[in-house]
Amino acid sequence: MIFKVIIGSIAISFALTILLVFGDSPSFRNTPVQKARIQLLKATSKISQLYEVIDSKSNGRLLNYLAWVVPVGYLIVVSVCFQQFLQKTLPMLLTNLFQLGYILISMMAVFASTIACIFSDPGQITQENLKGYPYHPNQLIFFKNKFCHTCQAVKPARSKHCSTCGHCYLLYDHHCVWVNNCIGLRNYKWFMLFLFANINMLAYGDVLCYAALSPQIKSLKGMWQVITKTTDANKVTGIFVILCSIFVVIAIMFTALQFRYIYLGVTTNELDKWSEIEHLISYGILFKVDPPINDEPYVEKASYNGRVVYISLKDEKVLIDANNESQFTLTPVESVQEDIDNIYDRGFWQNLKERF
């Protein structure tokens, strides 16, 4: 029964995703596929209206309550999977004391890292920690004297206000729905431990579950028959093989992506900002100005009332026009990698030490 529910849930989720993404393509116009997509969107709209009604009755706190559904649900699912593994799969294995110890350590690491991520401080901005914060604005994606009116505090470079948590955090990376917490300067190490603990759990669990089934498997077709048409223990173990094989790849890819960001000296939050800079460069409208004007070394070329001007990246005020253009040397920026120095990239090892 559990096997059918899980496989059915995966199939339905996949089908709905494909329907939403591709159901409106020209090849499906005026077909049952497009009509099904329209009905799905209507149902989604009704759910959204219901959400707004309930949210208004909870003084706008509904999203905060719902945000706990994912981490609590994750811990419940993991707990149930561990219980099923110990009850159904483990008796099928020939394990020694070392393996049993490693299995228990792997399980505890998942719980410990998840709880650490949930309850750790990402680096909430206070007057005390601002004094020793070493990161300066590059006047390109971060600017001087940026003020958060919600927190009533100056936002240093690389920080961001999270609307979900309601605070500004130092070296903000992203808000992680899996732990309902932001990932920043103070808890990035726990987030990476969370990722490694899950990779270890999924990879080692996959190996153990396949080892439990392998004596009964003669071929790929035989494996499916062993999983679906034999004992409950085989069904549960087969589910674990399928789920672990899928999610370990996703977890490894996401972790590798985090290491790439560390190598580049950027955070997840900063990627969007750098993408905006690359967008300006692609249109040939980002210029380096010498000498810097108002401490801003870069300006954006724009059109204002039919004339060419150069505006601030910070607040879009006109900084250079025909009246003062001769006082500056304007050089077009052609490449982020070659023409712009990322002052936050101090080399992979230093970036890694900074995060951990």
Secondary structure, 3 states (H helix, E strand, C coil): CHHHHHHHHHHHHHHHHHHHHHCCCHHHCCCHHHHHHHHHHHHHHHHHHHHHHHHHHCCCCHHHHHCCHHHHHHHHHHHHHHHHHHHHHHHHCCCCHHHHHHHHHHHHHHHHHHHHHHHCCCCECCHHHHHCCCCCCCCCCCCCCEEECCCCEEECCCCEEECCCCEEECCCCEEECCCCEEECCCCHHHHHHHHHHHHHHHHHHHHHHHHHHHHHCCCHHHHHHHHHHCCHHHHHHHHHHHHHHHHHHHHHHHHHHHHHHHHHCCCHHHHHHHHHHHHHHHCCCEEEEEEEECCEEEEEEEEECCEEEEEECCCCCEEECCCCHHHCEEEECCCHHHHCCCCCCCCHHHHHHHHC
